[in-house]
């Protein structure tokens, strides 16, 4: 089952307002993200592809597609084959200081 990211965040904010959900920086298609590196456990959670051999830590990537599941979110990047765990990335608002891929 695929869930709407904005709707889930709205539910979380309304249900648990003191847990920091309102501060979540959700990844959306069209965002640039910075690759943070990915642990074995993060890769295995939800059977994601391993980004470590093909992506560069701290480089920026353009998000083509977001697939939201009940316990994790997978993202697909422009020009990169695979679906990766979103926790291995952070949204970037100022793209000037990093290399884009």
N, C-alpha and C positions, 0 to 999 in steps of 0.2 A: 504494500500500500504506500502511496506517495502522498505526503501532506504539504499543505500550503505553508511556507515558512512564516509569512506575515501573520497568518491566523494563529499558528502555534505560539509565536511570541506574544501576541495579544492575550491568549489564554493564560500563558505563564505569568505575564505581568499582572493580570487581574486576579489570578488565583494565589500567587505567592509574591506579593509586591515587595517584600523585604529581603528577598533572596538574591537580588541583583539582576534579575532577568531584564529589567529595563535598560541595563547597561550592556547587554549582549550586542556585539557588533556582528550581525548576521551577514553572511556572504550571499551575494545575489549575482545572477548573470549580468555581465557588463562591468563588474567590479574588477579592479586590479588587486591581486593578493601577493603577499610576500611569503615565500616558502621558508618555514622555520626548521625543517628537518622532521623526520617521522620515526617513531620507535616501532619495534617489531609488533608490540601490542596494538598500537594505533593502526598499523597496516592490517593486522589480522581481524580487528573489530569490524564486522560487517563485510569481510572478505574483499578488502580494497586492494588496488594495485600498489606496488612499491614504487614511490616516487624518488627514493634516494639515489638510485643509479642514473637517473635521467634529468633530475632537476638540480639547480644550484641554490644552496642555502643563501638567504637574503636577497635573491633576485626576485623580480616581479613578473607575474604571469596574469594574463587576461582570462577571466572566467567565462566560458562559453555556455555551460549548463550546470544547473544545481539540481540534485536529486535528494529529496528529503525523505528520510525513513523515520520510524518511531523512535529509534535509539541513536541514530547517527545520520550524518549528511555526507554525500559524496559530491565532489565537484569534478568537472571536466574542463581542461584548459585549452586555449587556442594553440593549435599546432603540436599538441602533446597527446600521444595515445595513452588512454587509461582513465580510470575513475579513482580519485584519491580522497582520503578522509579529510574533511574540512578542518579538523582540529590541528592539522599540520600547517595551516596557513593563517595569516591575519590580513584583514582588509587594510588597504593602503589608500589614504586620501591625498597625500602629497607624493606624486610619482617622480618628482624632479631629482631626488637624491639617490635613486637606485637604478640599476640596469633593468630594462624591460625585455621580456622574451615572448 
